[in-house]
């Protein structure tokens, strides 16, 4: 349990204590190429989830948004949005199709909503169809459109037909 070994003493020389991990023997920081970000976090530790991208209330975007992360919209977006988690703030407006694993609507969406989990809060206003796996609509939410449950709502119905194998001609 206790030892008189010099390896454990403070100020021991690096030559006498060999690192168990060969990566630890490398220099602490290598210069990154321009435009490249290198993280020196230990590969065994899971990466921290990045925070949601927030589009502020004074921001108006015309165009499509696509990310594998989370988006919180407080402003106006005219275009389609694809994300992991999409939160539409109370004062926000989205005009276009929304596709996300999780969709939380506090504001207004004009267009189709596709999500595994869709939640319309009491302040939500949705004008368009909702295709979902699970849905929650709070009392007071305003919704005009149709609701359809699908096991995989993230893939468009038209692409499933295209993905079907073509008939094979036999000889």
Secondary structure per residue as TSV (DSSP state, phi and psi in degrees):
chain	resnum	aa	ss	phi	psi
A	1	X	-	360.0	-53.2
A	2	X	-	-102.7	147.2
A	3	X	-	-142.5	154.0
A	4	X	-	-98.0	14.1
A	5	X	-	-63.4	142.4
A	6	X	G	-76.5	-11.3
A	7	X	G	-64.1	-38.3
A	8	X	G	-86.8	-6.6
A	9	X	S	-76.0	145.9
A	10	X	T	-63.7	141.7
A	11	X	T	83.0	13.2
A	12	X	-	-64.5	145.9
A	13	X	-	-71.0	143.7
A	14	X	T	-61.8	-25.0
A	15	X	T	-67.5	-34.2
A	16	X	T	-79.7	-25.1
A	17	X	S	-110.0	103.5
A	18	X	-	-83.3	133.5
A	19	X	-	-69.6	142.7
A	20	X	S	-71.2	-29.9
A	21	X	S	-101.8	119.6
A	22	X	G	-61.1	-26.9
A	23	X	G	-68.3	-25.9
A	24	X	G	-71.4	-20.3
A	25	X	G	-77.1	-14.8
A	26	X	S	-76.0	160.5
A	27	X	-	-58.2	152.7
A	28	X	S	-63.1	-41.2
A	29	X	-	-139.8	127.2
A	30	X	-	-100.7	142.3
A	31	X	-	-65.0	133.9
A	32	X	-	-85.6	148.3
A	33	X	-	-67.3	153.8
A	34	X	T	-56.6	134.4
A	35	X	T	80.5	4.8
A	36	X	-	-117.5	133.5
A	37	X	-	-109.6	125.0
A	38	X	-	-114.1	129.7
A	39	X	-	-102.3	135.6
A	40	X	-	-100.7	22.1
A	41	X	-	-66.8	148.3
A	42	X	-	-63.2	132.8
A	43	X	T	-64.7	-21.1
A	44	X	T	-73.9	-25.7
A	45	X	S	-83.1	139.3
A	46	X	-	-68.9	147.0
A	47	X	-	-71.4	141.0
A	48	X	-	-71.6	141.3
A	49	X	-	-71.0	127.2
A	50	X	-	-68.1	153.2
A	51	X	-	-68.7	162.6
A	52	X	-	-67.2	146.5
A	53	X	E	-79.6	127.6
A	54	X	E	-109.7	124.0
A	55	X	E	-99.5	111.6
A	56	X	-	-68.0	166.4
A	57	X	T	-63.6	-27.6
A	58	X	T	-90.5	8.4
A	59	X	-	-99.3	130.5
A	60	X	E	-120.4	120.7
A	61	X	E	-116.0	130.3
A	62	X	E	-112.5	106.2
A	63	X	S	148.7	171.7
A	64	X	-	-88.8	148.4
A	65	X	E	-119.9	136.3
A	66	X	E	-143.2	126.9
A	67	X	-	-153.0	158.0
A	68	X	S	-93.9	-2.9
A	69	X	S	-98.2	-155.8
A	70	X	E	-106.2	145.2
A	71	X	E	-129.7	136.0
A	72	X	E	-119.0	120.1
A	73	X	E	-105.4	126.5
A	74	X	-	-116.5	-15.2
A	75	X	S	-101.8	-141.5
A	76	X	E	-121.5	133.6
A	77	X	E	-126.8	125.5
A	78	X	E	-111.2	95.2
A	79	X	S	158.0	175.5
A	80	X	-	-83.7	149.6
A	81	X	E	-129.2	133.1
A	82	X	E	-129.3	125.8
A	83	X	E	-155.2	174.1
A	84	X	E	-78.7	-56.0
A	85	X	E	-125.1	125.4
A	86	X	E	-117.6	125.1
A	87	X	E	-117.3	122.2
A	88	X	E	-102.3	115.6
A	89	X	-	-68.3	166.7
A	90	X	T	-58.1	-39.6
A	91	X	T	-93.2	5.2
A	92	X	-	-88.1	153.5
A	93	X	E	-133.2	132.0
A	94	X	E	-122.1	125.3
A	95	X	E	-116.8	98.7
A	96	X	S	155.1	-179.2
A	97	X	-	-82.5	139.9
A	98	X	E	-116.5	127.3
A	99	X	E	-130.5	119.1
A	100	X	E	-157.1	157.3
A	101	X	E	-62.9	-48.4
A	102	X	E	-123.7	130.9
A	103	X	E	-125.9	123.8
A	104	X	E	-119.4	117.9
A	105	X	E	-110.3	115.8
A	106	X	S	-107.7	-22.3
A	107	X	S	-109.6	-136.1
A	108	X	E	-118.3	134.7
A	109	X	E	-128.2	128.6
A	110	X	E	-115.4	100.5
A	111	X	S	145.9	178.0
A	112	X	-	-74.8	143.3
A	113	X	E	-119.1	125.1
A	114	X	E	-123.9	123.6
A	115	X	E	-162.3	152.4
A	116	X	E	-66.5	-47.3
A	117	X	E	-123.8	121.0
A	118	X	E	-119.8	131.4
A	119	X	E	-130.3	122.1
A	120	X	E	-105.0	116.8
A	121	X	-	-81.0	178.2
A	122	X	T	-65.3	-18.8
A	123	X	T	-98.4	3.1
A	124	X	-	-74.1	146.4
A	125	X	E	-135.3	110.9
A	126	X	E	-120.9	126.5
A	127	X	E	-119.3	91.5
A	128	X	S	158.3	174.1
A	129	X	-	-79.6	149.2
A	130	X	E	-120.0	123.5
A	131	X	E	-114.9	122.2
A	132	X	E	-145.6	166.6
A	133	X	E	-98.8	-44.3
A	134	X	E	-133.3	147.5
A	135	X	E	-139.8	147.6
A	136	X	E	-135.7	127.0
A	137	X	E	-124.0	115.8
A	138	X	-	-79.1	155.7
A	139	X	T	-61.9	131.8
A	140	X	T	102.5	-15.3
A	141	X	-	-67.7	145.0
A	142	X	E	-107.4	124.1
A	143	X	E	-140.8	126.2
A	144	X	E	-126.4	114.1
A	145	X	S	154.0	-166.6
A	146	X	-	-111.8	156.9
A	147	X	E	-119.8	130.8
A	148	X	E	-135.0	130.1
A	149	X	E	-92.2	134.0
A	150	X	-	-137.6	149.8
A	151	X	T	-68.4	-33.6
A	152	X	T	-128.5	79.8
A	153	X	T	-75.4	-9.8
A	154	X	T	-78.7	-20.1
A	155	X	S	-97.7	130.8
A	156	X	-	-61.8	147.0
A	157	X	H	-62.6	-33.0
A	158	X	H	-67.3	-32.8
A	159	X	H	-73.4	-25.8
A	160	X	H	-65.9	-35.4
A	161	X	H	-70.7	-37.0
A	162	X	H	-69.2	-30.3
A	163	X	T	-78.0	-11.0
A	164	X	S	-64.0	140.3
A	165	X	-	-66.6	143.6
A	166	X	-	-76.0	149.9
A	167	X	-	-63.8	141.6
A	168	X	-	-100.4	129.0
A	169	X	-	-82.1	132.6
A	170	X	-	-96.1	150.0
A	171	X	-	-111.0	360.0
